[in-house]
Amino acid sequence: MTTPTNPSLDLAHLAHVEMLTDKFEESLDFFTRLYGLKLSALDGDSAYLRAWDDYEFHSLKLTRADTTGVAHIAYRAASPEALARRVAAIEASGYKTHGWTDGDLGHGRAFRFEDPFGHVFEIYYDTVWYEPQQDAERAALKNTASAFTGAAPRRLDHLNLLSSDVTEFRRFMETCLGSRVTELIQLDNGRLGGCWFTVNNKTYDLACTEEHGGADGRLHHVTYATDQREDILRAADIFLQAGVHIETGPHKHAVQGTFFLYVWEPAGNRVELANSGARLILAPDWQPVVWTQKDRMKGQAWGLKTIESFHTHGTPPVPAKEHA
């Protein structure tokens, strides 16, 4: 039996992800016109985007670059005091720190730090709440952040990072973010093949799976949640009509049980739409669910085999090896 872990509750939730694109205009068009995010602002080389029920100014910062992948991952602290506790824990951890930044359009000062594999994280408390600027953006229901339109996803759900040592990444998440593990993959060779983390009662807000490309700091995917499975089915038709590369799905994961659809946006970053139903982790003594290598060889929940690109594709791409 694995040892249960409890979240520190110092962090409230996954707040936003900064994604890099070397096809900025095409990526922005994809996320707004097809994927269904809303544009909060354009500022220099970055677009600030959000789903229709994200309460913050943005949940995706799309930044023009000469590469792809993830620039940073942000969590919002539960309070100023909680932020101070997390910063103290991070500074005492021995992991690399970048120190305080002044923030940007979407939030106040933030503390940045780094995992052993080159992924940059930040935590902050002071944030900018989204305020509709036009009547058409205002929700008819006061308990909804903005108007619901089209097949748009509801909120940022999670992201998946790649690392060469998932066990070490687990130590980083538990030490620096106070996360707990809800599910994991135990390989026959003794390594962890994947780990799913949460800082609250969601089933997970971040996953880490094993890097097979020999690189560091890569992104596997970013995911937004929909209200229902039918939204994902409709999105698949929208992507098909627009010529978007549908990598796999719609189908249901075995791990975490989410109904999923994976596509590649124009620059090659993998994005997902997912629905986890009403599943929450409420037990304070939750034991991580352990999936064996034999379990995973069975494929996804209803038998769909995991395609090869799901194990090999990440961003930025790994340069092809030169042949002697």
Secondary structure, 3 states (H helix, E strand, C coil): CCCCCCCCCCEEEEEEEEEEECCHHHHHHHHHHHCCCEEEEEECCEEEEECCCCCECCCEEEEECCCCEEEEEEEEECCHHHHHHHHHHHHHHCCCEEEEECCECCECCEEEEECCCCCEEEEECCECECCCCCHHHCCCCCCCCCCCCCCCCCEEEEEEEEECCHHHHHHHHHHHHCCEEEEEEECCCCCEEEEEEECCCCCCCEEEEECCCCCCCCEEEEEEECCCHHHHHHHHHHHHHHCCEEEEEEEECCCCCCEEEEEECCCCCEEEEEECCCCCCCCCCCCCEEEEHHHHHCCCCCCCCCCCHHHHCCECCCCCCCCC
